């Protein structure tokens, strides 16, 4: 092991799904910072182009609707030599279970879970054939802890962990690693409505040991680690990047 290069990704190709904004955008930039060529995939073509332009010569924009199975498998064929797949797409409908509609349930499950299933299969197959690769998804602290209004989202994030572990077991003999990052609360456009509510934002900040929200850029290091040779013996794992949220109670500090 050349420890001076253990985190470097020079010569490797990464496909980042959801690269148009938030965590996906910063992940794409982080991977490029370690030398990877990055395919910035997003349903929002203009946003993907913006991220690719920030990366420069190592970036390439790609329009992709992950709810279109044929499009997902076509992308996997076009980038069959990809060494790294990162997928960040997710949606949340904040409603209590008795208020949920079937259409809302299908919307959350389709994007968070079914699309992840398709991406793992589509990009995993050529990786298994080549005998190498790293697949990195995004779960959440909601995979292990939830609250009213988070039921369906939490269920998809917990299911994604088990899907990842199964893929790790099945792909591992071929040298392909599969892991997930589980963020806590992260400042992104999707969480802006919560951040705009001072009481809600402060309550979430105080749930973590670090007493603050994360920035999207703070997720990039975990992805670069899991994609690199530094994590060559890491597979089937959940890497919590949650500021200690899941390590502490977060509700009350006793006097002693």
Residue pairs with C-beta under 8 A, 6 or more apart in sequence:
1 229
5 229
6 228
6 229
6 230
7 34
7 224
7 225
7 228
7 229
7 230
8 34
8 35
8 228
9 31
9 34
9 35
9 36
9 83
9 84
9 224
9 227
9 228
10 34
10 35
10 36
11 35
12 35
12 36
12 37
12 83
12 84
12 227
13 36
13 37
13 38
13 39
13 79
13 81
13 82
13 83
13 84
14 28
14 31
14 36
14 37
14 38
14 39
14 82
14 83
14 84
14 85
14 86
14 227
15 38
15 39
15 41
15 62
15 75
15 79
15 82
15 84
15 85
15 86
15 123
16 24
16 27
16 28
16 31
16 38
16 39
16 40
16 41
16 86
16 87
16 88
17 24
17 41
17 42
17 64
17 66
17 85
17 86
17 87
17 88
17 89
17 119
18 24
18 41
18 42
18 87
18 88
18 89
18 90
19 25
19 27
19 28
19 38
19 40
19 41
19 42
19 47
19 48
19 51
19 52
19 88
20 40
20 42
20 43
20 44
20 46
20 47
20 48
20 50
20 51
21 42
21 44
21 47
21 51
21 188
21 189
22 88
22 186
22 188
22 189
22 190
22 216
23 88
23 138
23 183
23 186
23 188
23 216
23 219
24 42
24 51
24 86
24 88
24 89
25 47
25 51
25 54
25 216
26 215
26 216
26 217
26 219
26 220
27 86
27 88
27 219
27 220
27 223
28 38
28 40
28 51
28 55
28 59
28 86
29 51
29 54
29 55
29 217
29 220
30 217
30 220
30 221
30 223
30 224
31 38
31 84
31 86
31 220
31 223
31 224
31 227
32 38
32 55
32 56
32 58
32 59
33 220
33 224
34 224
34 227
34 228
35 58
36 58
36 83
36 84
36 227
37 58
37 59
37 60
38 52
38 55
38 58
38 59
38 60
39 60
39 62
39 79
39 82
40 48
40 49
40 51
40 52
40 55
40 59
40 60
40 61
40 62
41 48
41 62
41 63
41 64
41 75
42 48
42 51
42 61
42 62
42 63
42 64
43 63
43 64
43 65
43 66
45 61
45 63
48 61
48 62
48 63
49 61
51 59
51 61
52 59
52 60
52 61
53 59
62 75
64 71
64 72
64 75
65 71
66 72
66 87
66 89
66 111
66 115
66 118
66 119
67 110
67 111
67 114
67 115
69 118
72 115
72 118
72 119
72 122
73 118
73 122
75 122
76 82
76 122
76 123
76 125
76 126
79 123
80 126
81 126
81 130
82 123
82 126
82 127
82 133
83 127
83 132
83 133
83 134
84 133
84 134
84 135
84 136
84 227
85 119
85 120
85 123
85 124
85 127
85 133
85 134
85 135
85 136
86 136
86 137
86 223
86 227
87 115
87 116
87 119
87 136
87 137
87 138
88 138
89 111
89 112
89 115
89 116
90 111
90 112
90 138
90 140
90 153
90 156
91 107
91 108
91 111
91 112
92 108
92 150
92 153
92 190
93 100
93 104
93 107
93 108
93 152
93 153
94 149
94 150
94 153
95 104
95 149
96 148
96 149
96 151
97 151
97 152
100 151
100 152
104 152
105 152
108 152
108 153
108 156
109 152
109 156
112 153
112 156
112 157
112 160
113 156
113 159
113 160
113 163
116 137
116 160
116 163
117 163
120 135
120 137
120 163
120 164
120 167
120 178
123 133
123 135
124 133
124 135
124 167
124 171
124 176
124 178
126 133
127 133
127 135
127 171
127 174
127 176
128 171
128 174
128 176
129 174
131 174
131 175
131 176
132 175
132 176
133 171
133 175
133 176
133 177
134 176
134 177
134 178
134 179
134 226
134 227
134 231
135 167
135 171
135 176
135 177
135 178
135 179
136 178
136 179
136 180
136 181
136 223
136 226
136 227
137 160
137 164
137 178
137 179
137 180
137 181
138 180
138 181
138 182
138 183
138 219
139 157
139 158
139 160
139 161
139 164
139 180
139 181
139 182
139 238
140 153
140 154
140 157
140 182
140 183
141 182
141 183
141 184
141 240
141 242
141 245
141 246
142 150
142 153
142 154
142 157
142 158
143 154
143 157
143 158
143 160
143 161
143 182
143 238
144 158
144 182
144 246
145 245
145 246
146 154
157 182
160 180
161 180
161 182
161 238
164 178
164 179
164 180
164 236
164 238
165 236
167 178
168 177
168 178
168 179
168 235
168 236
169 236
171 177
171 178
172 235
172 236
177 226
177 231
177 232
177 234
177 235
178 235
178 236
179 226
179 231
179 234
179 235
179 236
179 237
179 238
179 239
180 237
180 238
180 239
181 219
181 222
181 223
181 226
181 238
181 239
181 241
182 238
182 239
182 240
182 241
182 242
183 214
183 219
183 241
183 242
184 207
184 208
184 213
184 214
184 240
184 241
184 242
184 243
184 245
184 246
185 191
185 194
185 204
185 205
185 207
185 208
185 213
185 214
185 245
186 213
186 214
186 215
186 216
186 218
186 219
187 195
187 213
187 214
187 215
187 216
188 216
191 213
194 200
194 201
194 204
195 201
195 213
201 213
204 213
205 211
205 212
205 213
206 250
207 245
207 250
207 251
208 242
208 243
208 244
208 245
208 248
208 250
209 243
209 244
209 245
209 247
209 248
210 243
210 244
211 243
212 243
214 241
214 242
214 243
218 241
219 241
222 239
222 241
225 231
225 239
226 234
226 239
240 246
